[in-house]
């Protein structure tokens, strides 16, 4: 099972909105509504930001939102803040013999 | 509050073995699927293995199948990962993760495994 494809980097100015894409296949993103997103600051453990495509866990800012169309999922961060600068990873359940797959990761830079 | 504390990492020679442990608290451990996820230095996240609540069902990434064994002791609220025949490419931070039903809900701080001669 290959990793899901994400852009290596995305940047934006404070207050702007950015969107990170995550492209897979019909065997993963396209076949299930089990897409999740994780934020990871340097030297820290990942943190769940979005689950089941578009649901936010308690405590996660409503500036973070998720969506899916076909084999591509997206994470949008609105009102970009300095604290949002981090690496972001998508993940999906898959029907392959490896049941879970992560994306390649995207570094978000706040200009 | 959920707490997951990994231990057992360290420096090991190629071909060696380690057993990682994860002490869980703050939730009913015996009700939850659990995972191991790893991250090589400067690289992305990679799912390694998972186990069901009673330990009867497991799955592994192709890259570790036959060398890694996941297990759990529900009486001790502890998750394990036995890693054998270690290779340089197994060097990574290994995270213990609580399952949230097809997503990774809570993460430990990780334990570093370094494979080098």
Interface residues (C-beta under 8 A of the other chain):
Chain A: X1 X3 X32 X34 X36 X38 X40 X45 X46 X47 X48 X51 X52 X57 X89 X91 X93 X97 X98 X99 X100 X101 X102 X103 X104 X105
Chain B: X35 X37 X44 X45 X46 X47 X50 X59 X61 X62 X95 X100 X102 X103 X104 X105 X106 X107 X108 X109 X110
